[in-house]
Structures are given as structure tokens and as C-alpha cells.
């Protein structure tokens, strides 16, 4: 048992080192990539007379801010438990996701308002025709942001980070908004200047949808929501098959940030000694945390199974 504990501690330390490197790389790629893209798109939007591209640039710049929020949230959530926070700090990552969602929502509404004002004005002949540089910028943005989405999504799933997964979807929303920019700018260049403003409104809708999903996920994880019947049944079946376990009387799960807490009641042969029953519980506890890697802690209560008559 001691050897297994040492191996488990060593594996956890290695995991923490790997997570720290992933978090650092994700933050660096996102901040640098979005900084370059937003600067180029703002330049292209101003020089190319494109409101849609300027809105797209603002959207990309907001990614720099939201990535910093995600990074701070993840770093703080990894802090060890202390006397004031005996259960750890994982929920701070949910708070970071909520802040990210709010920033994204505000950005989307701001982008939509400018475009809607231009559309409702009816003075389309006064709208400027975008230049070629704005169209080129939209293509570069689509390719760059889609690549950042897949990169961030892959590593966010590896470290099970809701904040960075939210950041990945922010990259995807930016790619989708750049598609809207491409269509709007291209249409305006073909003689329909109002399409540049229409693209701004389309960008707004994409951003609002993604912000809603992020906010919903953050709230769900803050409310001790169950992991679902499928997850719990899989765990019950696994525990029931363990040596010394007669059956599972009760199992409740709750999400705590990106981790899971489990309350468990198992039946053990009532004729076993307290030491033997305790050993069964310890074995189940270690096995569950080893098999279900998102489980932070299992609280086990042992019930004596009735001896057959």
C-alpha cells in the first residue's frame, strides 16, 4: 500500500508539472497570436474602410483579455487547500469562466450595436466600400483562429480545464465572425456596402451564442450539479465489482469546478472486523480516485450487510 501511495504521489507531481507547462504554452500562444491578429485586423479595417473588420479586431483583442482571465483562474484554482479553503480552490476556475463569458457577451453586444445602427440609418450610399486588405485580413484571421481553436481545445481537454476550453470556443467564435467579415466585406466590394454592417450583426449573434454556452457551463459547475446518471451508474458498476463490496447502497456525485466529489455508501460483510471493513473502504477509495481521474475525493460510509438466514 505504501509503495502504491508513493507511486501515486509521484504521478500526481508529474501531472502537475505537465499541467503547468500546458497552461503556460496555451496562454502564450493565445496572447501572442491574438495580439498580432488584432493589431493586423485593426490596421486592415482602418486602412480598408471596413467596420466589420474593425469589429472583428476588437473581438480578437478581447481574446487577449479573456485568455489572461482564464490563465489567472486556472493558476489560482491549482492552489493547494488551506485553512480558509479546506476543499481547495477549483471553483475559482468557474469564476474565471463566468468573467470570460460576461466579457464575451459585452463584446458581442457592442459589435452588434454599431452594425445595427448603420443598417437602420438607411443611408447605405454613404457607407465606405472596404478595400482588398480588409478581405485578405479576414482570410488570414479565419485560418489563424481555427488553428488556435483546435490547439487550445486539444490541450484544454488533456488538463480538463473548463476555462481554457471556454477560451478555445472563443477562438472558434472569432473564426466564425471572420467568416461573416469575409462575406460582408466581399459583398460590399461587389456593390452592396450595407453587407459590411450586416456582417457586424452576424458576428454579434455568434459571439452571444458562445458567451451563453460559457456562462451556462460555469453556473452549472458552481451549483454542485450531479455528473449525471450515466457517469454515476458506470461508477456504481465498477465499485460493485470490487473485492469485499457486497453492493452499493448510495452514490451521489457533484461537480466542484473541473473536479468531482463523491459521497458513497457500500455494504460490507457484517461479520468482518472493523479493520477488515476499513481495508475494503480504503481499497475502494484508492481505486475510484485512480480509475476516475476527475474525482478529487470519495467520502465512504460502510454499512454492514445482513448475514443470510
C-alpha positions in Angstrom: 0.0 0.0 0.0 2.9 2.4 0.9 4.6 1.7 -2.4 1.4 2.4 -4.3 0.9 5.6 -2.4 4.4 6.8 -3.3 3.8 5.9 -7.0 0.6 7.8 -6.9 2.2 10.9 -5.3 5.0 10.8 -7.9 2.5 10.5 -10.7 0.5 13.5 -9.3 3.6 15.6 -9.2 4.5 14.8 -12.8 0.9 15.6 -13.8 1.2 19.0 -12.0 4.4 19.8 -13.9 2.9 18.8 -17.2 -0.2 20.9 -16.5 1.9 23.9 -15.6 3.8 23.6 -18.9 0.5 23.3 -20.9 -1.1 26.2 -19.1 2.0 28.4 -19.9 2.1 27.4 -23.6 -1.7 27.9 -24.1 -1.6 31.3 -22.5 1.5 32.3 -24.6 0.1 31.1 -27.9 -3.3 32.8 -27.3 -1.9 36.1 -26.1 0.8 36.4 -28.8 -1.5 35.1 -31.6 -4.4 37.3 -30.7 -2.2 40.3 -30.2 -0.7 40.0 -33.7 -4.1 39.2 -35.3 -6.0 42.0 -33.6 -3.3 44.6 -34.5 -3.2 43.5 -38.1 -7.0 43.4 -38.4 -7.4 46.8 -36.8 -4.9 48.2 -39.3 -6.7 46.5 -42.2 -10.1 47.7 -41.0 -9.0 51.3 -40.7 -7.0 51.4 -44.0 -9.5 49.3 -45.8 -12.6 51.3 -44.5 -14.3 48.2 -43.1 -16.5 48.4 -40.0 -16.8 44.6 -39.9 -13.1 44.2 -39.8 -12.7 46.8 -37.1 -15.3 44.9 -35.1 -13.5 41.7 -35.7 -10.3 43.3 -34.5 -12.0 44.3 -31.3 -13.2 40.8 -30.9 -9.7 39.4 -31.3 -8.3 41.9 -28.8 -10.9 40.8 -26.3 -9.4 37.3 -26.6 -6.1 38.6 -25.1 -8.1 39.8 -22.1 -10.1 36.7 -21.7 -7.0 34.5 -22.0 -5.4 36.4 -19.2 -8.6 35.8 -17.1 -8.5 32.1 -18.0 -4.8 31.9 -17.1 -5.3 33.6 -13.7 -8.3 31.4 -13.0 -6.5 28.2 -13.7 -3.4 29.2 -11.8 -5.4 30.2 -8.7 -7.6 27.0 -8.9 -4.4 24.9 -8.7 -3.5 26.3 -5.3 -3.4 23.7 -2.5 -6.1 23.6 0.1 -5.6 25.9 3.1 -7.3 26.6 6.5 -9.7 29.1 4.8 -10.4 26.8 1.8 -10.1 23.2 3.1 -11.7 21.9 -0.1 -9.3 23.7 -2.4 -9.8 26.5 -5.0 -11.2 24.7 -8.1 -14.3 26.8 -8.2 -12.2 29.9 -8.9 -11.8 28.5 -12.4 -15.6 28.6 -12.8 -15.5 32.2 -11.7 -12.9 32.9 -14.4 -15.2 31.2 -17.0 -18.1 33.4 -15.9 -15.9 36.5 -16.2 -14.8 35.4 -19.6 -18.5 34.8 -20.7 -19.5 38.3 -19.5 -16.7 39.9 -21.4 -17.6 38.0 -24.5 -21.2 38.9 -24.2 -20.4 42.6 -23.8 -18.1 42.5 -26.8 -20.8 40.8 -28.9 -23.5 43.4 -28.0 -21.1 46.2 -28.7 -20.2 44.8 -32.2 -23.9 44.3 -33.0 -25.0 47.8 -32.0 -22.6 49.5 -34.4 -23.7 47.4 -37.3 -27.4 47.7 -36.4 -27.2 51.5 -36.3 -25.7 51.5 -39.8 -28.4 49.2 -41.2 -31.3 51.2 -39.6 -29.9 54.5 -40.8 -30.9 53.6 -44.4 -28.1 55.8 -45.8 -26.3 53.0 -47.5 -24.8 55.2 -50.2 -22.7 57.0 -47.6 -21.1 53.8 -46.4 -17.5 53.3 -47.4 -16.5 50.4 -49.7 -13.9 48.2 -48.0 -10.5 47.7 -49.6 -8.8 44.5 -50.6 -6.6 44.5 -47.5 -9.7 44.0 -45.3 -10.7 40.9 -47.3 -7.2 39.5 -47.1 -7.2 40.1 -43.3 -10.4 38.2 -42.9 -8.9 35.1 -44.7 -5.8 35.2 -42.5 -8.0 35.5 -39.4 -10.2 32.5 -40.4 -7.1 30.3 -40.8 -5.3 31.5 -37.8 -8.2 31.4 -35.4 -9.3 28.0 -36.5 -5.8 26.7 -35.9 -5.8 28.2 -32.4 -9.2 26.7 -31.6 -8.0 23.1 -32.3 -4.7 23.6 -30.5 -6.3 25.1 -27.4 -9.2 22.6 -27.4 -6.8 19.6 -27.5 -4.7 20.7 -24.6 -7.7 22.0 -22.6 -9.2 18.5 -22.7 -5.9 17.0 -21.7 -5.7 19.0 -18.5 -9.5 19.0 -18.1 -9.7 22.8 -17.9 -13.2 24.4 -18.4 -11.6 27.9 -18.5 -9.3 27.1 -21.4 -12.0 25.0 -23.1 -14.1 28.2 -23.0 -11.1 30.1 -24.4 -10.9 27.6 -27.2 -14.5 28.2 -28.1 -13.8 31.9 -28.0 -11.2 31.3 -30.8 -13.8 29.4 -32.8 -16.3 32.2 -32.4 -13.6 34.6 -33.7 -13.1 32.3 -36.7 -16.8 32.3 -37.4 -17.0 36.0 -37.0 -14.2 36.3 -39.5 -16.2 34.2 -42.0 -19.0 36.7 -41.5 -16.5 39.5 -42.1 -15.3 37.8 -45.3 -18.8 37.5 -46.7 -19.8 41.1 -45.7 -16.6 42.7 -47.0 -16.8 40.7 -50.2 -20.4 41.6 -50.7 -19.6 45.3 -50.1 -16.8 45.2 -52.6 -19.3 43.8 -55.1 -21.6 46.8 -54.8 -23.6 46.1 -51.6 -22.0 48.3 -48.9 -24.6 47.5 -46.3 -23.4 43.9 -46.2 -20.3 45.1 -44.2 -22.7 46.3 -41.4 -24.8 43.1 -41.8 -21.6 41.1 -41.1 -21.1 43.0 -37.9 -24.6 42.0 -36.7 -23.9 38.3 -37.7 -20.7 38.5 -35.7 -22.7 39.7 -32.7 -25.1 36.7 -32.9 -22.2 34.2 -33.0 -20.5 35.8 -30.0 -23.7 35.9 -27.9 -24.3 32.2 -28.6 -20.9 31.2 -27.4 -21.0 33.5 -24.4 -24.3 31.9 -23.4 -22.8 28.4 -23.5 -19.8 29.5 -21.5 -21.9 31.2 -18.8 -24.3 28.2 -18.6 -21.3 25.8 -18.1 -19.8 28.0 -15.4 -23.0 28.3 -13.5 -23.7 24.6 -13.7 -20.3 23.7 -12.2 -20.8 26.3 -9.4 -24.1 24.7 -8.3 -22.9 21.3 -7.2 -24.6 19.7 -10.2 -24.6 15.9 -10.5 -22.4 14.3 -13.1 -25.4 12.5 -14.5 -27.0 9.1 -14.3 -24.6 7.6 -16.9 -21.5 8.7 -15.1 -22.8 7.5 -11.7 -24.0 4.2 -13.0 -20.6 3.5 -14.5 -19.0 4.2 -11.2 -21.6 2.0 -9.3 -20.9 -0.9 -11.6 -17.1 -0.5 -11.1 -17.4 -0.3 -7.3 -19.8 -3.2 -7.0 -17.2 -5.4 -8.8 -14.5 -4.7 -6.1 -13.4 -7.4 -3.8 -15.2 -7.2 -0.4 -18.1 -5.0 -1.6 -21.5 -6.7 -1.3 -23.4 -3.8 -3.0 -23.6 -0.1 -3.3 -26.4 1.4 -1.2 -25.9 5.1 -2.3 -23.8 7.1 -4.6 -24.0 10.9 -5.1 -21.7 12.9 -7.3 -21.2 16.7 -7.6 -19.1 18.9 -9.8 -16.7 21.1 -8.0 -15.1 23.3 -10.7 -13.4 20.8 -13.0 -13.2 18.1 -10.4 -15.8 15.7 -8.8 -16.7 14.8 -5.3 -18.4 11.5 -4.5 -20.5 10.5 -1.4 -20.7 6.7 -1.3 -22.3 4.1 0.9 -21.3 0.5 0.4 -22.3 -2.8 2.1 -19.5 -5.0 3.5 -20.0 -8.4 5.2 -21.2 -7.6 8.7 -19.1 -10.5 10.1 -15.9 -8.8 9.1 -13.9 -7.0 11.8 -13.6 -3.2 11.8 -10.1 -3.4 10.5 -11.2 -5.6 7.6 -14.1 -3.4 6.7 -11.9 -0.3 6.9 -9.4 -2.0 4.5 -12.2 -2.7 2.0 -13.2 1.0 2.1 -9.6 2.2 1.7 -9.1 -0.1 -1.3 -12.3 1.2 -2.9 -11.4 4.8 -2.2 -7.9 4.5 -3.8 -9.3 2.5 -6.8 -12.0 5.0 -7.6 -9.6 8.0 -7.5 -7.1 6.1 -9.6 -9.7 4.9 -12.2 -11.9 8.1 -12.4 -9.1 10.7 -12.7 -11.5 13.7 -12.4 -12.6 12.5 -8.9 -10.9 14.6 -6.2 -12.2 12.8 -3.2 -14.6 10.0 -2.2 -16.3 10.0 1.1 -17.2 6.4 2.0 -19.6 5.1 4.6 -19.7 1.4 5.3 -22.9 -0.4 6.1 -22.9 -4.0 7.5 -24.5 -6.5 5.1 -27.0 -8.8 6.8 -25.9 -12.3 7.1 -28.2 -14.7 5.2 -30.7 -16.6 7.4 
